[in-house]
């Protein structure tokens, strides 16, 4: 039974998250329906990240098994044909080893958060950015973000409904920079707690607006108290942009 690795791009605005739900439009549901339409099989795919409602992706990775050994290009083209009308695109497809898994083989995940920082609201990017009218101090946000890098107890930035066994995570990258009218926040880690990125982003935005001092972020982290978190940023500006693997395609020697 061949296994395939697929890279997905999607606009999360149209879906009630990634994970399949009964009677709710989801990214997983759309892809699995397309698979059935393509080859008649009912499959349950695995994903590197289960993004929330309204969260987008440019580099989501999934794995799935099919009974027939289809050429990877055929799988990609057929799924895209059956995804017409959905806000989901298959960017890449390769056949991988049977022990390779989109979630459990992953060694890192990368997220981008886009803030549109100008007086005028978005016309073309509505639903794809967080619009903040007042000027943000991206340098102050970057200075505050440094306190988040490393191994920490991220209880402050963890959703109360998070099911992770431990609040401890190692954040490898927390980078804030201004790019034209936008402020981009990039976070990289092996894995994240539920709504951790949006919680950190909303808190750092408070620093950018001058409501919090740079050192307040470190104090909030040290408090290990959810009530010490700043506002949680909306889902609209968040993107899963990439997933890293020790063996990218699950092939021996890669």
KOLDO-127425 format. One record per residue (C-alpha): residue in three letters; chain; y, x, z. Coordinates in nm, 4 decimals. Example, Ala and Ser with C-alpha at 12.3 -4.5 7.8 and 13.67 -1.06 7.14 Angstrom:
<recs>
{"ALA","A",{-0.4500,1.2300,0.7800}}
{"SER","A",{-0.1060,1.3670,0.7140}}
</recs>
This chain:
<recs>
{"UNK","A",{0.0000,0.0000,0.0000}}
{"UNK","A",{0.3161,0.1806,-0.1182}}
{"UNK","A",{0.6235,0.2025,0.1034}}
{"UNK","A",{0.9780,0.2095,-0.0289}}
{"UNK","A",{1.3084,0.3313,0.1103}}
{"UNK","A",{1.6141,0.1363,-0.0096}}
{"UNK","A",{1.9846,0.1936,0.0496}}
{"UNK","A",{2.1954,-0.1212,0.0741}}
{"UNK","A",{2.5619,-0.2078,0.0448}}
{"UNK","A",{2.6845,-0.5453,0.1646}}
{"UNK","A",{2.9843,-0.7497,0.2667}}
{"UNK","A",{2.8966,-0.8843,0.6084}}
{"UNK","A",{3.1569,-1.1627,0.5932}}
{"UNK","A",{2.9117,-1.4016,0.4299}}
{"UNK","A",{2.6266,-1.3457,0.6762}}
{"UNK","A",{2.5371,-1.4214,1.0342}}
{"UNK","A",{2.4447,-1.0581,1.0917}}
{"UNK","A",{2.1669,-0.8492,0.9392}}
{"UNK","A",{1.8598,-0.9712,1.1287}}
{"UNK","A",{1.6700,-1.2697,0.9869}}
{"UNK","A",{1.7402,-1.6019,1.1605}}
{"UNK","A",{1.6041,-1.9483,1.0940}}
{"UNK","A",{1.8481,-2.1654,0.8962}}
{"UNK","A",{2.1214,-1.8985,0.9066}}
{"UNK","A",{2.2343,-1.6763,0.6166}}
{"UNK","A",{2.1560,-1.3126,0.6968}}
{"UNK","A",{2.1344,-0.9900,0.4987}}
{"UNK","A",{1.7673,-0.9464,0.5837}}
{"UNK","A",{1.6957,-1.3033,0.4775}}
{"UNK","A",{1.8697,-1.2522,0.1436}}
{"UNK","A",{1.6752,-0.9332,0.0672}}
{"UNK","A",{1.3389,-1.0729,0.1741}}
{"UNK","A",{1.3975,-1.3840,-0.0379}}
{"UNK","A",{1.4757,-1.1602,-0.3355}}
{"UNK","A",{1.1521,-0.9664,-0.2776}}
{"UNK","A",{0.9481,-1.2867,-0.2821}}
{"UNK","A",{1.1236,-1.4006,-0.5999}}
{"UNK","A",{1.0476,-1.0634,-0.7607}}
{"UNK","A",{0.6795,-1.0152,-0.6799}}
{"UNK","A",{0.5631,-1.3225,-0.4909}}
{"UNK","A",{0.5019,-1.1311,-0.1687}}
{"UNK","A",{0.6283,-1.2276,0.1771}}
{"UNK","A",{0.7365,-0.9131,0.3573}}
{"UNK","A",{0.9163,-0.8187,0.6785}}
{"UNK","A",{1.1415,-0.5207,0.6209}}
{"UNK","A",{1.2616,-0.2636,0.8745}}
{"UNK","A",{1.6258,-0.1547,0.8964}}
{"UNK","A",{1.8060,0.1474,1.0394}}
{"UNK","A",{2.0678,-0.0743,1.2011}}
{"UNK","A",{2.0948,-0.4439,1.2819}}
{"UNK","A",{2.4613,-0.5032,1.2114}}
{"UNK","A",{2.6415,-0.7969,1.3729}}
{"UNK","A",{2.8045,-1.0936,1.2044}}
{"UNK","A",{3.0927,-0.9794,0.9835}}
{"UNK","A",{2.9985,-0.6092,0.9915}}
{"UNK","A",{2.9645,-0.4411,0.6517}}
{"UNK","A",{2.7569,-0.1550,0.5158}}
{"UNK","A",{2.7847,0.1023,0.2422}}
{"UNK","A",{2.4774,0.2969,0.3537}}
{"UNK","A",{2.2314,0.0700,0.5341}}
{"UNK","A",{1.8725,0.1933,0.4949}}
{"UNK","A",{1.5628,-0.0270,0.4938}}
{"UNK","A",{1.1912,0.0308,0.4422}}
{"UNK","A",{0.9270,-0.2118,0.3191}}
{"UNK","A",{0.5678,-0.2223,0.1978}}
{"UNK","A",{0.4450,-0.3886,-0.1212}}
{"UNK","A",{0.0885,-0.4521,-0.2351}}
{"UNK","A",{0.1450,-0.3258,-0.5886}}
{"UNK","A",{0.2615,0.0261,-0.6725}}
{"UNK","A",{0.5792,-0.0636,-0.8599}}
{"UNK","A",{0.8078,0.2083,-0.9988}}
{"UNK","A",{1.0982,0.2492,-0.7562}}
{"UNK","A",{1.3521,0.1847,-1.0324}}
{"UNK","A",{1.1799,-0.1434,-1.1135}}
{"UNK","A",{1.2004,-0.2513,-0.7493}}
{"UNK","A",{1.5716,-0.1699,-0.7327}}
{"UNK","A",{1.6620,-0.3411,-1.0599}}
{"UNK","A",{1.4506,-0.6486,-0.9878}}
{"UNK","A",{1.5984,-0.6982,-0.6418}}
{"UNK","A",{1.9518,-0.6623,-0.7730}}
{"UNK","A",{1.8737,-0.9218,-1.0391}}
{"UNK","A",{1.7536,-1.1657,-0.7735}}
{"UNK","A",{2.0470,-1.0843,-0.5432}}
{"UNK","A",{2.3018,-1.2098,-0.7955}}
{"UNK","A",{2.5201,-1.4527,-0.6035}}
{"UNK","A",{2.4654,-1.2650,-0.2773}}
{"UNK","A",{2.7070,-1.0089,-0.1304}}
{"UNK","A",{2.4263,-0.7494,-0.1202}}
{"UNK","A",{2.3497,-0.4618,-0.3572}}
{"UNK","A",{2.0587,-0.2169,-0.3695}}
{"UNK","A",{2.2089,0.1258,-0.4397}}
{"UNK","A",{1.8954,0.3367,-0.4337}}
{"UNK","A",{1.5170,0.3042,-0.4050}}
{"UNK","A",{1.2489,0.5717,-0.3640}}
{"UNK","A",{0.8820,0.5640,-0.2714}}
{"UNK","A",{0.8090,0.7292,0.0644}}
{"UNK","A",{0.5165,0.8273,0.2857}}
{"UNK","A",{0.3393,0.5510,0.4733}}
{"UNK","A",{0.4457,0.6880,0.8128}}
{"UNK","A",{0.8156,0.6949,0.7239}}
{"UNK","A",{1.0242,0.4230,0.8921}}
{"UNK","A",{1.3871,0.3273,0.8298}}
{"UNK","A",{1.4597,0.2805,1.2006}}
{"UNK","A",{1.2228,0.5087,1.3900}}
{"UNK","A",{1.2508,0.8062,1.1521}}
{"UNK","A",{1.6313,0.8062,1.1724}}
{"UNK","A",{1.8015,1.0987,1.3459}}
{"UNK","A",{2.1600,0.9779,1.3173}}
{"UNK","A",{2.3848,0.6883,1.2232}}
{"UNK","A",{2.7435,0.6973,1.1013}}
{"UNK","A",{3.0018,0.4217,1.1303}}
{"UNK","A",{3.3511,0.3886,0.9869}}
{"UNK","A",{3.6132,0.1559,1.1292}}
{"UNK","A",{3.9110,0.0729,0.9054}}
{"UNK","A",{4.2432,-0.0360,1.0539}}
{"UNK","A",{4.5136,-0.1481,0.8110}}
{"UNK","A",{4.8333,-0.0375,0.9834}}
{"UNK","A",{5.1323,-0.1942,0.8116}}
{"UNK","A",{5.3522,-0.5021,0.8571}}
{"UNK","A",{5.2070,-0.6932,0.5625}}
{"UNK","A",{4.8613,-0.8537,0.5920}}
{"UNK","A",{4.5789,-0.7572,0.3543}}
{"UNK","A",{4.5555,-0.9516,0.0301}}
{"UNK","A",{4.2693,-0.7604,-0.1322}}
{"UNK","A",{4.0901,-0.6437,0.1841}}
{"UNK","A",{4.0988,-0.9627,0.3876}}
{"UNK","A",{3.7851,-0.9652,0.6040}}
{"UNK","A",{3.7248,-0.5953,0.5433}}
{"UNK","A",{3.9855,-0.4349,0.7733}}
{"UNK","A",{4.1467,-0.4950,1.1120}}
{"UNK","A",{4.5157,-0.5599,1.0524}}
{"UNK","A",{4.7512,-0.4149,1.3144}}
{"UNK","A",{5.1193,-0.4608,1.2344}}
{"UNK","A",{5.2750,-0.2224,1.4877}}
{"UNK","A",{5.2621,0.1530,1.4101}}
{"UNK","A",{4.9664,0.3401,1.5566}}
{"UNK","A",{4.9813,0.6961,1.6843}}
{"UNK","A",{4.6627,0.8314,1.5249}}
{"UNK","A",{4.7121,1.1735,1.6856}}
{"UNK","A",{4.7136,1.0201,2.0334}}
{"UNK","A",{4.4035,0.8170,1.9439}}
{"UNK","A",{4.2284,1.1360,1.8311}}
{"UNK","A",{4.3236,1.3150,2.1519}}
{"UNK","A",{4.1832,1.0278,2.3578}}
{"UNK","A",{3.8652,1.0089,2.1469}}
{"UNK","A",{3.7690,1.3648,2.2440}}
{"UNK","A",{3.6735,1.2405,2.5912}}
{"UNK","A",{3.4045,1.0206,2.4365}}
{"UNK","A",{3.2164,1.3014,2.2610}}
{"UNK","A",{2.8984,1.4231,2.4301}}
{"UNK","A",{2.6332,1.2764,2.6578}}
{"UNK","A",{2.7783,1.0009,2.8761}}
{"UNK","A",{2.7019,0.6775,3.0529}}
{"UNK","A",{2.8746,0.4333,2.8145}}
{"UNK","A",{2.8481,0.1255,3.0388}}
{"UNK","A",{3.2223,0.0656,2.9947}}
{"UNK","A",{3.1763,0.0383,2.6184}}
{"UNK","A",{2.8499,-0.1554,2.6277}}
{"UNK","A",{2.8272,-0.5293,2.5616}}
{"UNK","A",{2.7049,-0.7258,2.8632}}
{"UNK","A",{2.4182,-0.8629,2.6535}}
{"UNK","A",{2.3042,-0.5189,2.5325}}
{"UNK","A",{1.9267,-0.4862,2.5595}}
{"UNK","A",{1.9087,-0.1052,2.5573}}
{"UNK","A",{1.7128,0.0336,2.8508}}
{"UNK","A",{1.9756,0.2960,2.9346}}
{"UNK","A",{2.3563,0.3086,2.8934}}
{"UNK","A",{2.3393,0.6834,2.8289}}
{"UNK","A",{2.4066,0.7979,2.4722}}
{"UNK","A",{2.5172,1.1199,2.3056}}
{"UNK","A",{2.8172,1.0680,2.0808}}
{"UNK","A",{2.8259,1.3528,1.8289}}
{"UNK","A",{3.1468,1.2652,1.6434}}
{"UNK","A",{3.4564,1.0616,1.7310}}
{"UNK","A",{3.7200,1.1310,1.4678}}
{"UNK","A",{4.0480,0.9445,1.4153}}
{"UNK","A",{4.2801,1.0108,1.1256}}
{"UNK","A",{4.5499,0.8377,0.9265}}
{"UNK","A",{4.4852,0.7898,0.5550}}
{"UNK","A",{4.7886,0.6325,0.3941}}
{"UNK","A",{4.8416,0.2861,0.5390}}
{"UNK","A",{4.5058,0.2939,0.7149}}
{"UNK","A",{4.3753,0.4545,1.0319}}
{"UNK","A",{4.0078,0.5480,1.0019}}
{"UNK","A",{3.7784,0.5990,1.2985}}
{"UNK","A",{3.4430,0.7698,1.2349}}
{"UNK","A",{3.1657,0.7741,1.4930}}
{"UNK","A",{2.8297,0.9504,1.4624}}
{"UNK","A",{2.5322,0.9430,1.7008}}
{"UNK","A",{2.1569,0.9162,1.6955}}
{"UNK","A",{2.1963,0.5557,1.8074}}
{"UNK","A",{2.4578,0.3268,1.9593}}
{"UNK","A",{2.4717,0.0573,2.2245}}
{"UNK","A",{2.5481,-0.3013,2.1268}}
{"UNK","A",{2.9152,-0.3247,2.0247}}
{"UNK","A",{2.9812,0.0290,2.1429}}
{"UNK","A",{3.1773,0.1272,1.8319}}
{"UNK","A",{3.3953,-0.1829,1.8389}}
{"UNK","A",{3.4568,-0.1388,2.2125}}
{"UNK","A",{3.5618,0.2239,2.1677}}
{"UNK","A",{3.7793,0.1338,1.8680}}
{"UNK","A",{3.9632,-0.1445,2.0487}}
{"UNK","A",{4.0255,0.0826,2.3451}}
{"UNK","A",{4.1547,0.3677,2.1286}}
{"UNK","A",{4.3857,0.1228,1.9505}}
{"UNK","A",{4.5492,0.0548,2.2866}}
{"UNK","A",{4.6301,0.4258,2.3042}}
{"UNK","A",{4.7676,0.4174,1.9503}}
{"UNK","A",{4.9945,0.1270,2.0421}}
{"UNK","A",{5.1212,0.3094,2.3513}}
{"UNK","A",{4.9753,0.0588,2.5966}}
{"UNK","A",{4.7277,0.3149,2.7319}}
{"UNK","A",{4.7848,0.6828,2.8010}}
{"UNK","A",{4.5496,0.9362,2.6412}}
{"UNK","A",{4.3857,1.0132,2.9760}}
{"UNK","A",{4.3190,0.6427,3.0425}}
{"UNK","A",{4.0236,0.6486,2.8016}}
{"UNK","A",{3.8479,0.9221,2.9993}}
{"UNK","A",{3.9132,0.7262,3.3184}}
{"UNK","A",{3.7678,0.4095,3.1647}}
{"UNK","A",{3.4572,0.5991,3.0538}}
{"UNK","A",{3.4144,0.7500,3.4010}}
{"UNK","A",{3.4457,0.4067,3.5628}}
{"UNK","A",{3.1138,0.2976,3.4084}}
{"UNK","A",{3.2415,-0.0587,3.4369}}
{"UNK","A",{3.2568,-0.3056,3.1474}}
{"UNK","A",{3.5753,-0.4571,3.2872}}
{"UNK","A",{3.7483,-0.1193,3.2383}}
{"UNK","A",{3.7086,-0.1470,2.8596}}
{"UNK","A",{4.0022,-0.2336,2.6379}}
{"UNK","A",{3.9911,-0.5205,2.3868}}
{"UNK","A",{3.6885,-0.5228,2.1568}}
{"UNK","A",{3.7898,-0.4681,1.7951}}
{"UNK","A",{3.6899,-0.7419,1.5490}}
{"UNK","A",{3.3833,-0.7012,1.3298}}
{"UNK","A",{3.5839,-0.7144,1.0072}}
{"UNK","A",{3.6767,-0.3457,0.9928}}
{"UNK","A",{3.3370,-0.1972,1.0787}}
{"UNK","A",{3.1018,-0.0339,0.8264}}
{"UNK","A",{2.7625,0.1314,0.8615}}
{"UNK","A",{2.8230,0.4137,0.6154}}
{"UNK","A",{2.5151,0.6298,0.6468}}
{"UNK","A",{2.1871,0.7102,0.8184}}
{"UNK","A",{2.0448,1.0609,0.8475}}
{"UNK","A",{1.6812,1.1659,0.8479}}
{"UNK","A",{1.4989,1.4920,0.9060}}
{"UNK","A",{1.2884,1.4065,0.6008}}
{"UNK","A",{1.5284,1.1933,0.3909}}
{"UNK","A",{1.2663,1.0426,0.1630}}
{"UNK","A",{0.9630,1.0690,0.3889}}
{"UNK","A",{0.8053,1.3172,0.1522}}
{"UNK","A",{0.6110,1.6185,0.2728}}
{"UNK","A",{0.8218,1.9316,0.2734}}
{"UNK","A",{1.1518,1.7450,0.2363}}
</recs>
